[in-house]
Each structure stands twice: as C-alpha cells, then as structure tokens.
Amino acid sequence: MTDHDNSSSNRNHSDLSASVEKASPGAPDRRRVLIGIGALAAASAAPRGVFAQSNANDTDVLIIGGGIAGASTAFHLAEQGRDVILLERGEIASEASGQNMGGLGGNGWGNNPDLLSYLTAGGVEIFKRMQIELGYDMEFRLSGTLTAIHTDEQFEHFQDRVSSLRAQGYDLELLTPREARAIEPEANGELLGYQYSTQRGQADPVKSTRAFAHAAQVAGATINTGQNVTAITALSAGGYAVRTGSEEYRCQTLVLATGAWCGPVGEMLGIKVPIVPVRGQMWAGNCAPRGMISNSG
Ligand SMILES: Cc1cc2nc3c(=O)[nH]c(=O)nc-3n(C[C@H](O)[C@H](O)[C@H](O)COP(=O)(O)OP(=O)(O)OC[C@H]3O[C@@H](n4cnc5c(N)ncnc54)[C@H](O)[C@@H]3O)c2cc1C
C-alpha cells in the first residue's frame, strides 16, 4: 500500500473492506463475517461478549490467516480487550506477508485525509509505534524513496503528479539528478530527474508480521499455527463453527484474513470473494552499502 494518486485504488480498497452480515428471518442475527482491509474497524465495532464461551476453542472473534492482515487485526482487537483466536495453516508470515519488497508508506496525510491516507500514513504511525514504543525490531526505516525518471514522457507525468499532489498537501518532491545524488550518492546523474517520496520507507516483512502476532499474544490473543481451516458452518443459534483437521472452534465474529485464498475460504460460507491469486516474482540481493537509502525505483 504505497501510492496516493488515483481514486480507483480508493474504490477498490473500499470494496475489499466488505462486511457481510448474514440475514436470518425472525430473531436478530448478530453474527458477522468480515473480509479484508476494513475488517479491524468493523470487528472493533462488533458487539462484545455476546458469545457464551464454554471452552478454550470458543471466542468472540476468530481470525483465519496469519499474514500481516490477520496478525495486525489480532493485535489491535486483543489490545482493545476482545477475545481473539487466530488460526493459520502454516507459520506466521509463511505466505505473501513474508515474501515482498518490504515497502511502506505513501505521501503523508494530505489536507483532507481519506481512506488511502489512513492505510498508508496511518500504517507508518503503527509501524513507528511497534518499533519505537513497543520495542520490536522490525528493521523499519522511513528513509524516503527515489523513483528514477528516464524519458520526457515520464518527466511530464511525474511533474504533473507531484504538482497536483503537493497542491493537495501531500509530501513529495521532483528532484534534479544533482539534488537526488545529495540524498543518494549512487543515483544515476545522467537521468532526467527523480520523484522523491519522503514519507516512504521499508521494514522487514517477516519480522514485522511476527512482531504483530507476538504483540497480539502478549495482549491476550491465542495464535494457533498449523491449523488448516477446512469447513465453516453458520450456526442456527448465531455465530460460526470453524473446523480444522484436528479441532473445532466457535465464534461470534469471523474475520477472513486469508489474502489470496479469500476465494476458497469464502466459498466455505457460500460467499463469493472476487480475489484471484496471481503469482509474482521477487529478487533479493545482498545488503546495500551503508548510506544507501536502498529503495530506489
Ligand atoms: C512489512 C510489509 C511490507 C510490504 N511491502 C510490500 C511491497 O513493497 N510491495 C508489495 O507489493 N506488497 C508489499 N506488502 C504486502 C504483501 O505483498 C501482501 O500483499 C500482504 O502481506 C498480504 O497480507 P495478507 O495477510 O492479506 O495475506 P498473506 O500474508 O498471504 O496471509 C494469508 C494467510 O492465510 C493463510 N490461509 C489461507 N487459507 C487458509 C486456511 N484455509 N486455513 C488457515 N489459514 C489459511 C495462509 O497460509 C496465509 O499465511 C508488504 C507487506 C508487509 C508485511
């Protein structure tokens, strides 16, 4: 989540924040399934303690998925005093959250913070808190990033973009190669220029995701790895039964934080989640020399 210049991305993120309430005729039905980015806010607003807990596998909120979405949701809900169980079929950060570029942030809050501002600038605040206040080493650095401009066409695009976003109060700059080299001595001085995104940085994705999961446990959440969810049943009395190979869990509120697998997990509930996995490629080199901001595009 690192950009801030088009409204269609805002629309998509809103769509992913679906909260699907199951209607049941007769008595009001308070059970909820929450999917995607808006799940934390929606789960926070869900009624508290309405589910009678009779054993260790019963909980108010059950989160499926131990990537950054599930781990962070578990932490924030547990910190608010909610009863939370997180189920992960592999290990924490064993899928997409553990294998990415580690880029973070956006262009700051802007004059009129919108959803993307909260997801980007807000995310940076959360990472600062985790590392600085709670003491987790996540290798988080708000270094800023440089995006190289190679052609006249790209220059025109970045010039318009930077001036339009700056007019809306966002923090980014268009630099000459000389100015860029003052920040990053290895930057190519022969290019046309650079976009400097001051509010972007990076963190180690595995360490970060594990930090959220650990913080969730410290706040009282139960994190169960090696639990592959194979079936979900909506209970007539309200809530859900969630089965794994070895256990059955019960909850009032269910959060699907299964990333690329929201489709098949949603199908267990008869919900069609329009997320399709697409395999990407990533290459990681040796550590950059000291002094490099090491996140140029
Ligand atoms: C610090 C950080 C920096 C990032 N930087 C970038 C970046 O620069 N560029 C970029 O493109 N992206 C970046 N990302 C985002 C990343 O690429 C992924 O999009 C994101 O982490 C996905 O998170 P997730 O929790 O939704 O999914 P995942 O991490 O895939 O987690 C979903 C989990 O659900 C589990 N699961 C699925 N089905 C079941 C089941 N039936 N039962 C139990 N468990 C199940 C999976 O095993 C998996 O662990 C970054 C992420 C982090 C954490």
The ligand as a Gaussian input file, in Angstrom:
#p B3LYP/6-31G(d) Opt

LIG

0 1
 C        6.171000      -5.005000       6.052000
 C        5.470000      -5.289000       4.752000
 C        5.855000      -4.631000       3.610000
 C        5.223000      -4.887000       2.390000
 N        5.692000      -4.272000       1.266000
 C        5.160000      -4.583000       0.068000
 C        5.713000      -4.030000      -1.124000
 O        6.694000      -3.306000      -1.083000
 N        5.136000      -4.335000      -2.297000
 C        4.036000      -5.164000      -2.355000
 O        3.524000      -5.419000      -3.449000
 N        3.493000      -5.695000      -1.242000
 C        4.037000      -5.425000      -0.038000
 N        3.490000      -5.973000       1.099000
 C        2.192000      -6.670000       1.011000
 C        2.367000      -8.156000       0.680000
 O        2.875000      -8.312000      -0.625000
 C        0.994000      -8.858000       0.739000
 O        0.078000      -8.264000      -0.166000
 C        0.354000      -8.789000       2.118000
 O        1.331000      -9.007000       3.107000
 C       -0.764000      -9.833000       2.195000
 O       -1.128000      -9.972000       3.526000
 P       -2.336000     -10.901000       3.931000
 O       -2.297000     -11.032000       5.402000
 O       -3.590000     -10.373000       3.313000
 O       -2.062000     -12.294000       3.176000
 P       -0.991000     -13.459000       3.480000
 O        0.276000     -12.938000       4.027000
 O       -0.908000     -14.306000       2.253000
 O       -1.696000     -14.255000       4.648000
 C       -2.812000     -15.064000       4.437000
 C       -2.634000     -16.276000       5.313000
 O       -3.829000     -17.044000       5.288000
 C       -3.445000     -18.395000       5.439000
 N       -4.524000     -19.259000       4.997000
 C       -5.075000     -19.350000       3.772000
 N       -6.031000     -20.266000       3.736000
 C       -6.108000     -20.776000       4.989000
 C       -6.924000     -21.774000       5.601000
 N       -7.849000     -22.456000       4.920000
 N       -6.759000     -22.040000       6.927000
 C       -5.812000     -21.370000       7.666000
 N       -5.020000     -20.421000       7.122000
 C       -5.172000     -20.115000       5.809000
 C       -2.201000     -18.512000       4.569000
 O       -1.410000     -19.642000       4.943000
 C       -1.506000     -17.193000       4.819000
 O       -0.485000     -17.268000       5.796000
 C        4.129000      -5.781000       2.325000
 C        3.738000      -6.468000       3.493000
 C        4.411000      -6.253000       4.695000
 C        4.017000      -7.045000       5.909000

